[in-house]
Amino acid sequence: MPLWHIYHPEGVYTADDKQALADDISELYVRVGALPKFYVSVIFHELPSESFYIGGRAAGNFVRIWIDQIARRLADDFKEQWMEQLSETLAPFVRDRGLDWEIHIDETPRELWTVNGLTPPPTESDEERRWAEENRPSPPAGSVPG
């Protein structure tokens, strides 16, 4: 499950911008990562210009993106391509607006993750495809709810 934290100056993004960016991020993970859409979470952290400093100076033109990825781990030979995909997706929301930006990804072991108390099904399994179709976590097919 990717969790995106987007730290940005006040007023940089409208509600429509946030919706469009969250949609673009979600679609990227569905298209490239074959993830169920509901796995993707995006949180916008709007900061007053006097609350973000880089090198001891207020950074009112800076967007910082921190991604926690859990559902999939990046293969070494795909990391550069993935970062390029992220840059393309983000460009209209940062580069094309003249903003400075930085991004980093942390990868959490999948074994340390549950959704609604359920252990997510194995990658690309029938159960994971069912979760994707239902767009929500649910107990394994045929199980009796506790």
N, C-alpha and C positions, 0 to 999 in steps of 0.2 A: 504494500500500500504506500504509494508516494504521498507524503505530506509536504506541501510547499508553504513556506513562510516567506511572504513578500513584504519587506520593510521599505516604505516609501515616504517621501515628504507629503505633507498635507496638500490636498487639492490636485495632486498629480493625476489621479485616476477618478473618473466618475463611476457611478454605479454601473452604467452600461459598459464602461471600459473593463471593470472588474469581472462582470459577467462574461464578456467576450474573451478575456484572457483565461478565465477559469474553464470556459468551454474549449478553447484552443489547447490548453494543457491536457484536459481530459481526453480529447480526441487524439492527441499525440500518443498517449499511453495505450489507448484502445487500438489505434492503427499500427503502431510500431511494436508495442510491448504485449499486445493481445491480452490486456488486462480487462477485467470487468470495470465498467465506468465508475461504479460506486466506490471502487478502491481509491480513487483519486480525490484528495482533499487539498483545498487551497485556502489559506488564511492571509488576508491583507492586514498589515500592521501599519496604520497611518501615523506618522510621527511629526510633531512640530519641528520646524527647521532648527530650533535650538536644542534638539534632543538627539541628534545624530552627528557625531564628530569623526573625522578621519584625519589622522596626523595632527590632532589638536585643533582642527578648524571645523567649523560648522559645515555640514555637507548637505545643503538644501537642494542639490541637483543629483542625488545619488540614490540608487535602488539596490538593495542587498537581497539576494534570494538564497535561501537555505532549504535544501531538499533532503528529506529523510526518505530513503527508498527501502522497502521491506519485501514486497511481494516478489520482486525479481532482483537478481544480482547481475551487474553488468559484466559480460565476458570481457577479458582484457582486450581482445581484438575489436571490440565494438565501442569502447569508451570514447575514443576520439569522434567517431561518427555520431554517437549519442549527444555529445556536447555540441556538435554542429547542428543537430536537429533542434536542440534546445535554443541555441542562438537564433536560428531561423524563426522559430515559434515566438520568441520574445522580441525580436527586432521591432515590430510595429509599436510595441509598448515601452521600449527603452531607447534603443539606438536611434530609431526614426524620430523620436521626440527630443533628441539632443541630451538625453540623460546619461550620466555615467552609471555603470552597473557592475556587479560582481555576483558570481554564482558559485555555490559549492554543493556537493552531494555527500551525505553520509549514508552508508548501507548498514542496516540493522539485520542481524541474523533472523531469518524467517521463523526459526523455532521460538523466538521471543515475541510472538505476535498472535493475538486472537481478535476476533470481531464478534461483538455481542456474546463473548464467552466461548465462541466456536473456533476451533483450529481451522484455518482456511484449507480448502482442499489442495491437493498437489497441483503444481503448475500444468496447465493445458489438459487436465483430466476432465472426464465427463461431468464430475461434480462442479469443477470450476466453471465449465461452460454453462451449466445450469444456473450457477450464481450470476453469471454475466447476463444470461437471458432474463432472469428474474430481477436483475439489478438490485440485489440485496443478499445478505448472508442468510442461510437457512440450514437447518439440520440435514444430514445426509438423507437422500431419498430412501424411503422405507423405514426410517427410524421413528421411534415413538418419542414425542416431546416429553421431557422430564418434568 
